Every structure is written in structure tokens, then in C-alpha cells.
Amino acid sequence: MKLSFLGTRGYTEIATRRHRRHSTMIVGYHGHRVMVDCGEDWLGRLEALHPQAIVLTHAHPDHAWGLRAGAPCPVFATRETWDHLPYEIAERRIVVARRPVRIAGIAFEAFPVEHSTRAGAIFTHCGTEVLTADERRLGARLRAMARERGVAAAITHDGLSLTLRA
């Protein structure tokens, strides 16, 4: 499985060399491509990415408003996310929290996350702290917390690709 982070910037005017574009990621697995999120500055750029499906984590502009003109494929999101999108999508699919679903051959599971009063997130989060603070200092704190918990963690950035192996 390959994760390609095409955009990692939150809904802020601040942009850096590593965080230029709003949130979107492509999950690739055995020839399938699922796009996760489609931030506002991806509006009009979807066809070039050729997703078979799109998963929205929540309804914020930096994660979902690139779909204001529609989508070339089915779009999956929780009912809470659909309730807060101010536009229509032709092929809406509802994802139920804590119930795994296969999307283009890839298993996804929605987890309720308190992110704001307007939208429940699935599994990602972007933050302006990475854009406005010292990324090295934050990265060191993140790695220390990950070591304490026995997991791997990293601050993502535009253009980062990770290959996950079982």
C-alpha cells in the first residue's frame, strides 16, 4: 500500500515550501486509487488524479471544498460530514463510524474524532501549528511521544510518499 500526500496545508493563508496545497492524499493498493480529502485549492484538478473513489474525513474547506463542482467518482463520508457540506455530490455514499467498509478494494474505517462543532473527522487532521511553529521542534516532540508508545509517527508534507508493508 502506498500513501501519497499531495497536499497537507490547513485552511490558512500561511503556506510554506513543505505545506503549499490543501489536504489530499492518494491511497494506492494493487492498482486501485482512493483519494482521501479534496481541499479547496484542488477544485478543477481532480480528473488528472484519476481516483476511483474519494473519502472525505470532514467538511472543512481545506478537506472537502475541492468538490464544490462535483466529483468524477463516488464520494464516501459520514452522515455528519454530508450534513455540513454546502453543496451537492451526485454519487454520495454514507460511511458509518466504527463499521469497516471496502472502497475500491481497500478497507477503511471511520472513527469519531472531536475536531470542531461542525464536523466529525474520520482519521486525519491538519494543523496550522506545523506551519507557524518550528517543525524541527515539533518533530522531535512527536518522535519522543511515538517512542513512548512504541509506534512510528511523522509530520507529513506535500509530496511525501510512504510505502506500507505487512
Secondary structure as the mmCIF struct_conf table of DSSP 4:
data_model
#
loop_
_struct_conf.conf_type_id
_struct_conf.id
_struct_conf.beg_label_comp_id
_struct_conf.beg_label_asym_id
_struct_conf.beg_label_seq_id
_struct_conf.end_label_comp_id
_struct_conf.end_label_asym_id
_struct_conf.end_label_seq_id
STRN STRN1 LYS A 2 GLY A 7
STRN STRN2 ARG A 9 ARG A 9
BEND BEND1 TYR A 11 GLU A 13
BEND BEND2 ARG A 17 ARG A 18
BEND BEND3 ARG A 21 ARG A 21
STRN STRN3 HIS A 22 HIS A 22
BEND BEND4 SER A 23 SER A 23
STRN STRN4 THR A 24 TYR A 29
TURN_TY1_P TURN_TY1_P1 HIS A 30 GLY A 31
STRN STRN5 HIS A 32 VAL A 36
HELX_RH_3T_P HELX_RH_3T_P1 GLU A 40 TRP A 42
TURN_TY1_P TURN_TY1_P2 LEU A 43 GLY A 44
BEND BEND5 LEU A 46 LEU A 46
HELX_RH_3T_P HELX_RH_3T_P2 GLU A 47 LEU A 49
BEND BEND6 GLN A 52 GLN A 52
STRN STRN6 ALA A 53 VAL A 55
BEND BEND7 THR A 57 THR A 57
BEND BEND8 HIS A 60 HIS A 60
HELX_RH_AL_P HELX_RH_AL_P1 PRO A 61 ALA A 64
HELX_RH_3T_P HELX_RH_3T_P3 TRP A 65 LEU A 67
TURN_TY1_P TURN_TY1_P3 ARG A 68 ALA A 69
BEND BEND9 PRO A 72 CYS A 73
STRN STRN7 VAL A 75 THR A 78
HELX_RH_AL_P HELX_RH_AL_P2 ARG A 79 HIS A 84
BEND BEND10 PRO A 86 TYR A 87
BEND BEND11 ALA A 90 GLU A 91
STRN STRN8 ARG A 92 VAL A 95
TURN_TY1_P TURN_TY1_P4 ALA A 97 ARG A 98
STRN STRN9 VAL A 101 ILE A 103
TURN_TY1_P TURN_TY1_P5 ALA A 104 GLY A 105
STRN STRN10 ILE A 106 PHE A 108
BEND BEND12 HIS A 115 HIS A 115
BEND BEND13 THR A 117 ARG A 118
BEND BEND14 ILE A 122 PHE A 123
HELX_RH_AL_P HELX_RH_AL_P3 THR A 128 THR A 132
BEND BEND15 ALA A 133 ALA A 133
HELX_RH_AL_P HELX_RH_AL_P4 GLU A 135 ARG A 149
TURN_TY1_P TURN_TY1_P6 GLY A 150 GLY A 150
TURN_TY1_P TURN_TY1_P7 ASP A 158 GLY A 159
STRN STRN11 SER A 161 THR A 163
#
